[in-house]
Amino acid sequence: MTTAEVRLRTILEAWWWRVLIFAPVALSIWFVNRTGTYRTLLFDGGWTTRFYALAWIVLTPYLGWLIMATGRLTFSLIKHEPTQRVDEFFVGAATLILTGFGLGALSILYPQIVLGFATVALLWDSRSFGKPQKLAVTLPLVATTLMGLWLLATVFLDRALIPDVISTDVQQLYAPYLAEVARNHSIWLAADNPIFSDFEIGHGNGLHLLMATFLPPHVAQIISFLYFVAIGAVIFELARLVVPLQALGRRWEDAAIPIALGLAILGLAWPRTMPSVMAGLYIMEFGKYHLQTAAFFVYFLLVVIRCSQSRDRLAAGMCGLAVAASYPLYAAFVFLISSLGVFTKALQRDRSGLVTSLLLGLGAIVGCILAFSINYFYLGIPATNPYSLFRRIASVDRFSQFGSLDILDFFVLAQSIEVTNFLSKSGLVDFIRQSRSVLLIAGLLAATTCAIAFVDSKLFPDRSGATKSRTWPGIAGLFIVVAYVASVRLLDMTMNIPSLIRLSIHVSALFPLATAAIACWALVIVRRLVPALFVGRFTPGVAILALLVACAWTSILFPWQSFKDDQAIAFARGRPLDQMPRVSLNWQRCDELQQATGSDRILPLNGYRAMVPCYFSPLLTRGKIIHTYESDVARDFRKIALGTADTAEATLRSLGVKLFYVQKQNCDFWLNGFSDLFQRAELEKRFALHSETPNYWLLTWRDGGQALNPQVEAGISELRTRSKDIYREAYGIEPFEVVKHRLPPNGQRADIAVLDQLFTCH
């Protein structure tokens, strides 16, 4: 062979397997981005759906690899020391969050740049491929691993693989912004689509923004699944720290890995038990960012609990900054964890750990300042939640470029009347009951284990380790976990704040860990008092078996039952989304409106919730269905909804609005639907009937044409009047009239259940 041939052969040998690895990724990215895929998934299904599911199954491990490769790259550039896989994942995620945010702020969020970086990171990481670390393969470890894989496969198919066409929030606030960022290559909003609420929620989630540049918004659910797996990995590490099995003897120490893995599985499947039993972590909406935040919170517990190294200081600062920058109000939880870490490390006189905990809090402070500053100088308000706090310093001029503060006033007024008391005394009672139940179960576990250990020590004694003295394990880790869980649950159960309730679901995953740790500490005390009780051979094996049974029972009762109820496997087999059991929104109507009206814009007057799938739907031309509070029309709310009929008509005509949608048998009128422009006398004077179906009327400007049919006019007026009556019955006042005429908000909630009549007009 010549020198050139040898060189070519060497290059081919070095690169052929890399090309082979990346080829399925390229094919999968192409397939999920094909034009028309979304429509086919919704209405047709078949082989397109099957290959779509297969593509995401292929892509998911690569996305996880990219996050971890980024973490390893970050550590190699900043901290040259050994790292754990869990640290690599979270530091990688934080790096990508900050990178995506930075590229988006510079308006250079192009797929070529993102894919180029991803390719370089993965190729760099592939150089370090080597033999995997060998583990002592035992039957308990194999059984527990298989149980965990079954749970993850169930959750992936049910919650991550199926595009979320159920959640109204995902359709309105999350997926549209990811699509908008991919279109604009920037986090900043286009003038014709001022989705300010989406911006506030999403612009700091750089990891999602990066992935959305070359993948559809469905990627948010895949990222949430990766965080779901990461939570399990963190619980595994926490269990090895806070459950002191090593203090119970050699056989218990040998069983530590299967037990820790079992506690992680049990945590992922564990439900909320107070005030009633309901789904736990796996039911969080994967299309949102809640699982990302929850994963970082659980990881922060690990960072402040374990013996601190320089890698922990890097992880604490970067991750604290990333979480607070993604949504600043979440920093309150970061401060809680940081405070617990500072308190325990100060008592232990652990200077390194104290610095790590302080850096966590400092990173969150910097992230808060950054996020609030960007929101204020761009939107004109630091945050819209809690609105009453930031409304006083809002810049009306700046915010009017995106939306209307009058609309937010309306929302807050309606919500404040709907919730009579943000503090719940019954919630405090439930918290006390749950605390007692945890202690009772921990005591029962300890007592049962002692009884089994007693029998085991008498029948199958093993004196080899009975005389070994062991130092007391540290209890600070258990204190931090229990204090965090108790604090979050206390806030969750005593304060009627929906966003807090949704986010706090993640602590359900820590209940099995906390309960097992308390029980194990009771066993450590018993062993100190009665060493001979823990000389048996088989008690750890019985504990592992019992844990496996608990994992199987919980997984079958909750995640597996959800999997069956949702008929998740049917989607992977090709069933269209609109035929899935939990899908109730009418997606066909969106398609029907597009086909019937072309590019003409439509302003819905009622049916707000029914029209959710149409507002930012990929099935429609951009901005076709005008959103109630996130649109160029909403910016002129004062002229359209609060102004005279003449002013409203002139404004709507200038914005190019030609069609008006009114759903039959629906009293869910919102804001613009209550404008003077749509009073009965004005309907006859200004509008004509564009088209009518059994489900809705479509109005247009009269412009000298035929007037409205009197029956249509009467039908719309009756729905509008009944809508006002329902609001008055529910709230005691009409929230829209309070905002319009600046009346005192002195309504008293009567019967909030009456609002259900809005959807059927009974």
N, C-alpha and C positions, 0 to 999 in steps of 0.2 A: 504493500500500500504506500501511496505517496503521503507526504506530510499533510497536504490539504485534505486528503480522504480521511486520514486519521483524525484530524481536527474536526471535520464534519461529523464523523461517527461519534466522537466524544461529545460534541454539542447535542446531537440527537439523543444519545443515551441520557444526557443530563436533563433534557427538556421534554422528551416524549411523554413521560408520565405526568408532568405538569399540565401539558396540553390536554391530556386525557382527563385529568381532574376537572379542569375548567370548562371543558366542552359542554357538559350537561347544564352548567350554570348559564352559559350564554344562550343555549337553546331554551331554557326555562324562562329567562328574562324576556326573550323575544315572544314567547307564547303568551305570557300573562299580559303583555302590552299590546296584543293584536287589536286592531280596530273592530268594534262590534262584539267583543268578548262579553262585556257587561250585559248587553241586551240578551245574548244567548244564555248566559247564566240565569237571568231572571225568568225568561219565558220559554226557552227551548230545552236547555239541558243537553243530555246525550253525551256524545264523545268529547265535545268541547269541554264540558264540565269535568269529565273523567281526567282528561289531560291537564286541565287547569289545576285540579286537586293534586295530580302527580307532580306538576311543576313546583307547587309550593312545598310539597314533601321533599323535593330535591333541594330547593332553595333554603329552607329553614336551617339545616345544619351549617350551611355556608355563611349565612348571616351571623349565626352564633360564633363561628370561627373568625369572621372578620372583627367582631367586637373583641374577642380574646386576643387576636393577633395585634390589634391596636393597643390593647393594654400591655402586652409584652413589649411592643415597640416603645411605648411611653416609659415604661420602667427601665428599658435599656438605655434610653437617652438621658434619664434623670437620676435614677437610683439603680446602681449596679449591685444588686443583691438578690438572692433567691426569693421567689414569690410563690404564692399559692394560686391555684386556678380561680378561686373565687375573687381574689384581689385583681387578677388580670381582667376578669369580666367587668367588674364595676369601674375600675380605672379606665378600661377601654371604652365603656359606655359613657363615662363622664367626659373623656377626651373627645369622643364623637359628638356629644351634646354641645360642647363649647365650640368645636370646629364648625359644626353645621350652623350654629347660631352666628358665628363670625362670618362665614362665607355668605350666609343669607343677608346679613347686615351690609356687606359689601356688594350685594347684588351680583355675585358670581357663583351662584349655586347651580352650576351646569352639570348635567349627567356625565359629560366627558371628564370633568375634573374629579367628580366623585368616583367614577369607575376607575379612573387612572390611579387615584390614591388607593382604592380598594385592591386593585391588582398588585400594586407595588407592595402593600402591606402583607398580602397573602403570599406573594412570592418570597418576600423577605422571611416570613415566618416558616415557609416550607423548608428552608435550609436547615432548620433545627429539628426536623422530623427525626425521631429515633425510636428506639424500642420503648413501648409503654412500661410504666412502672408495674412491677409484679406485685400482686396481692396474694395473700394466703387464701386460696379458694376453699371455702367451707360451705356446707349445705345451708346453714342459716343465711350466709351472705348471698348465695345464689338465689334462694327463695325470696329474700327481701328485695334483691335487685329486680327480679322478674315482676314482683308486685309493683314496684315503682315504675317500671317501664309500661306495664299495663295501664296504670293510672295516667301517666303522661300521654300515652297514645289516645286514651279516651278523651282527655281534656283537649288535646290538639284537634282531634276530629270534630269535636262538638263546639268548641269555643273559638278556635283560631282558624281552622280551614274554611269554614262556611262564612262568606262575607256577611257582615252584620247589616241586614235590611230590616231590623226590628227596632233598634234603639232610635228614638227620635233625636236624641242629642248627637249621636254619631253622624246621622244624615245632615244635620244642620250646622254643627259647630266644629267637627273634627275632620271628617273626610273632605269637605269643601276647601278647608284651608290648605291641606296637604296638596290637593289638586291645583290650587291657586299658586302656591309656592313653586310647584313644578312648572307651571305655565310662565310665571314672572321671573323665575330664577332668583327670587328675592323674598325676604320676609315682609317687605313693605307692600302696602295694599295698592291695587289699581284704583284709579278715580271712579271707574264705572262699577266697581264691585267692592264697596267699603265694608267688608265683613269684620268689623272692629272687635266683636266678641270672640270670633275665631282667632284673630290676631293676638288678643290678650292671653288666651288659653294656650295657643300653640306656638308662638314665635320663638320661645326659648327652648323648645324640645328639638334640639338640633339633630339628634340621632334619627328621629322620625323624618325630619326634613331632608336629611341626606339620602335616606333610603327611598323617599318619595320622588326623588329626582329621576330615578330609573325604574321604579316599580309603582304599581297603582296604589291608591290610599289603603287598600286592603292590607298592605304591609304592616300597618299599625297593629293589627291583631296578631301577626306573627312575632313582632317585637314584644308584645305583651306576653306571649307564650314563653319567649326566651327569659323574660323577667320572672315568670311563674316558676320555671325550672331553677332559676338563680335563687329564688326564695327558698326552695327546697334544699339547695346546696348550702345556703347560709345557716338554715336550721340544723343541718347535719353538723356543721362546724360548731355551732353554738351548743349543741347537745354534748359534744365531746369536751366542752369547757365547763358547762354549768351543771351537768349531771355527773356527780363524783363517783363513778363506778369503780375507778382505780382504788378507792378507799375501802372497797368491800372485799378485796382479795384478787388473786391472780385470775381465777376463772371469770369473774365479773369483768376484769380488765380485758380479757381476751374477747369477751362478748360486746365490747364497747362499740365497735364499728357497725355490726348488724342492728344493735339497739338504736344507735344514732340515726342510721338510715331509716329504720322503722318509724322513729319519731318525726323525721322529715316527711315521710309519706303520709303519716297520720295527720300532720299539720296541714298539708296541702288539701286533704280531703275533709278536714274537720268543719262542721257547720257552726253557725252562730246559734247559741242556745238560749239567749235572753234578748228580749222578753219572750220570744217564742223561738222554736227550732226552725231555722231557715238555712238556705244555701250559704256556703262560706266563701273562701278565697277564689275558688274556681269559677264562681258565678259573676265575678266582677266583669264589667263590660270591657272586653279586650280591645275594642275599637277606640277606647279612651286612653288617657295617660296614667290612670290610677295605679295600675300594676307596676309601672316604672317607679312611681313615687314610693309605693309600698315596699318594693324590693330594696330601694336605697335606705329606707328607714330601718329595715331588718338588718341590712348590712352595717349600718352605723352602730347598732347594738354590738355586733361582733368586733368592730374596730375599737370601741371604748372598753370592751370587756377584756380582750386578750392582752398579753404582755406586749407592750408597744415597741415597735422597731421603726426605723426611718421610713420604711415603706408605708407604714400606717399613717405617718404624718402627711406624706404625699397624698394618700388615698383620702384622708379626712378633709384636707383643704380643697382638693380638686372636686371631690364628690359633693361636699357641702355647698360649694360655689355653683356646681351644675344644677343641683336640685332646686336651690333657691332662685336661680336665674330662670329655670323653666316655669316656675309659678311661685312668686314670693311668699304667698300666704302659708305655703307648706313649711316655711322656715320655722314656724312655731314648734312643729314636731322635732325638727333638728335641734332647736334650742333646748327642748326638753331632754333629748338624749345627751346632748353636750353637757348640760347641767348635772345629769346623773353621773356622767363620766368624771367630771371635775370633782364632784363630791366624793366619790369612792376613791379616786386616785389620790386626792388630797389626804384622805384618812389613811391610805396605804403608804403615803409618802413616796409615791411613784412619780418622779418628776417627768420622765419620758411620757408616761401615760397621761399626765396632766397636760402636757404640751399638746399631745394629740387631740385630747378632748377640746382644748381651747381653740385649736386650729379648725376643728369641725364647726364650732360656733362662729368663728371669725369668717370662714368661708361662706357660711350662710348669710352673715351680715353683708358681706360684699355683694353676694348674689342678689340679696333683697334690694340694696341700694341701686344696683345696676338695672334690675327689672323695673322697679318703681320709676326710676329716672327716665328710662326709655319710654315707658307708658305715658308718663306725664308730658314729656317734651314732644312726643309724637301724637298721642291720642288726645292729650289735654286733661287726663285724669290718671292718677297712679294705678288705680284698679277699680273695677265696678263691683267688687265684692270684698268687704261690706260697703255697699253703696252709700249708706247714710254717713259713714265716716269720711269718705273721700269726696262726696258731693260738694262739700263746703269749699274745697280748694280747686275744684275743677275749672278749667278754662273753657268757657262756653264757645268762644270763637274757634279754638282749635278743635274741640270735639264736634262742632257743627260741620266740619269737613267730612266726618264719617257717619254721624248719626244724630239723634236728638235726645237731649237730656230729659225732655218732657216724656218720652217713651219710657225711659228708665224710671222716672218718677211714678208713672202708671204701674209698672211692674212691682216696684217696692211697696206702693200703696196697697195693691191687691194682695201681695204676699203677707204684709204686716197684718192685714185684716184676717187673712186665712189662718195664720198662726196666732192663737190667742196668748200663748205663753211660751217663751223660749226656754224656760226652766221647767223641768218636769220632776215633781215630787215622787211620782210613781217610778220614774227612772232610777232615783236614788234607792228606792226599796228593791228594785230589780238588781241593782249593782250589789247591794249587800247580800241578797240571796245568791247571786252568782259567786261572790267571793266565798261565802259559806260552802257552796257546793264544791268549789275547787278544793278547798281544804278538806272537806269530807271525803271526796274521791281520793285525794292524796293519802289521807289517813287509811282509807280502806285498802288501797294498793299496798301500803307499807305493812299493814296488819296481815293481809293475805300472803305477801311475800315472806314475812316472818314465820307464818304457820307452815308454808311449804319448806322453807329453809330448815325449820326444826325437824320436820319429818325426814328431810333429805340428810341432815347431819346424823340422824340416828340410824338410818338404813344404809346410806352410802357415804361414810365419812372419808375425808381426804385431809389428813393432818399436815400436809407438806407446808402450807402457808399460814397455819393457824397462829404461829408465834411471832410472825413478822409484824413489827410495829410500823405504822405509817403515819406521816404527819397529817394534820388536818388540812383538807383542801380549802381553797379560798371560797368564800361565800359571796364575794362582791358581785360576781357574774349573775348569780341567782337574784340578788337584790335588784340589779339593774333591769333584768328581764321582767320580774314581777312588778316593779314600780312603774315601768313603761306600760305594760299591759293594763295595770289597774288605772293609771292616769288617763289613758286613751279611752278605755271603756267607761270610766266615770264621766268624761266629757261627752262621749257618744250617747250615753243613756240618760243624761240629765239635760242636754241641750237639743232643742228641736231645730237643728241646722242640717238640711238634707245633704249638702256636700260633705260635711263632717261625718255623717252617718255612713255615706257610701265609702269614704276613704278609710274609715276605722275598721272596715271589715277585715283588713289584713291582720289585725291582732288575733283573730280567731285561729290563725295558723300557729300562734305561739302558745295557745292554751295547753295542748298536750305536752309540749316541752316544759312549761312552767309547772304543770301538775306532776310530771315524772320527776323533775328536779327536786320538788318539795318532798315527794315520797322517798327519793333516794337519800336525801339528807336525813330524814327520819331513820332510815336504815343504817346510815353511818353512825348515828348516835347510839342506836341499839347495838351495833357491832362493838362500839367502844365499851358498852356496859356488859355485853354477853358475847365475847369473841367466839365461843364454841358454837354459837348458833349459825355461823357462816363457814362451816368446814365441809358442807355437802358438795357433791359433784354436779348435780343436775339442776339446781335452782336457776342458774342463768339461762340454761336451755329452755326451761319452762317459761321463763320471762319472755324470751324471744318468741316462743310459740304463741303465747298469749298476745304479744304485740302484733304478730302476723295476723292472728284472728281478728284483732281490733281493726287493723288496716283493711283487711278484706271486707269486714262488715261495714265499715264506714264508707269505703269506696263504692261498694255495691248499693248502699242505701242512698247515697247522694250523687257523686259524679256519674256513676254508671246509670242511675235512674234518670238523671238529666239527659244523658246520652241516648237512652231508649226513648224518652218522651219526645226529644227533638228529632228522632229518627235520623241521626247524624250520618249514619252509613249510607242512607238513601242519596244524600248529596254526592258523596264520592262515587256512587254508582250511576250518577247522571240525572237525578231528579232536578227540575227547575226550582229556583228559589221561591217563586210565587206559589209553589205547591207544598212548601215545607210547613209543618204543623203550626209553628208559632208566628208565621208571617201573616199579619192581618191588614197591613197597609195596602192600598190599592195602587199598584205600580202600573197597571194597564191604563189607568186614567191619565197618567203622565204621558205615556206614549200616544194615547188618543188625542190629547190636546196638541201635542207637537204635530201630529199628522194633519189635524184639522185647521190649524191656524198658522203654520209656517213659522216665520221669524217674528210675528207680532207679539208684543209683550202683553202679559196678562196680570192684572192686579186682583187677587182673591179678596172678596169682601167678608167672607165667612169660611168655615171649614178649615180653620188654621191648622189644627192637628191632622185632619184628613189629608191636607196638602203637603205635609212634611216630606214625603218622598220626592216631591216634584220641585221643591225650591231650588236645590243645587244639583239636580239629577244629571248624570252623564247622558241620560237619554234625550235631554232637551238642549236647545241652543243656550249658550251662556246668558244668564240673567233673564230668561224668558218669563219664569214665574217669579213675581216680585215678592221678596221676603218682607215680613211685617216690620222688622226693626233693623235689618241689615241689608240695606239697599240704597240706591241713589234717591228713591222715592221717600224712604224713611228720613233722609236728611231734611226734607221739606215737610216734616210732620206738622209743624206749626201752621203752614199755609194750607195743607191738604185736609188734615183731620180737625184742626182747631180753627181754621179760617172759614170765610163765607163760601157759599157754593160757587160764586163767580171766581174767586181766588183759587179754589181747589181745582176747578176745571181748567183754568188757564195754566196752572202749574203742571197738572198731569199731561196736558197737551204738549207743553214745552219739553217734557221728559219723554215724549214718544209713546205714552201709554194709550193704547187703543181699545183694549178688551178688558172686561170686568167679569170675574167668575163668581157665581152665587150657587152654592150647593143646596139642593132641595132637602127638606126635612133635617136641616142643620141650623142650629141657632148659635153656633160658635163664632159670633162676630167679634172682631178685634179692631180696635183703633180706627183705621181708615174706613172700616165699614160703618162706623157711627158718624162719619162726617155729614155735615149738612147737605153735601152734594147728593147724598143718597136717601134723603127724605122722600116721602111719597110724591109730593108735588114736584120735586126736582126730577124724579125718575121719568115722569111723563113728559117733562119739558125738555130734557137734555139727552135721553138715551133711546136707543132702538135695540131690538133683539137681533143679535148676530146668529145665534143658533140655540137649539134646545135639545136636550136628551132626557131620558127618564130620570137622570141623576142630577142634572144641573142646568142652569141658564147661563148663557154667555152674552153679555151686553156689549154694545159699542156706542160710540157717539152718534147722536141723531143726524146732525149735519144736513138738515132739511129732508131727511128720509121719513119713512113711516114710523109713527110713534109706537111705544110699547103697547102690547096687548093689555087691556085692563086686568085680566086674570093674572098675568105675569107681574104686573105692578102691585096688585093686591097681595100676591103670594110672597114677594120679596119684603114688602112692608110688614106683613104679619110675622115673618121670621125675625125681622129686625126688632120689632116691638116686643116679641116674646123673649128675645135675648136680653133686652134691658130688664124685663120683669124677673128673669132668672137671676141675673146678677144682683138685683135689689133684694130678692128673697134670700140669697146666700150671704150677702155682705151687709145688708141693711142700708146700703147706699149704692150708687152707680159709680164705680171707680173712674170711668172715663169722664163723667160730668164733673167730678171733683177736680181732675187735672185740667179740664177745659176751662172751667170757670173759677179756678183757684179757690175752691171751697175748703173749709176745714175738714180734715180727714177724721171725722168723729163717728164713723160707722162701727157697728157692733156685729160680729159674726153671728148669723142666725143658724143656718143649717148648710154647712159647706157641701154636703152630699147632693144638694139641689143642683150643683154645677154639672153633675152627670147628665142632666136633662139637656144640656147644650148640644150634645151630639145626636140626640134623637128628637129634640123639640117637643117633648111631651108636656 
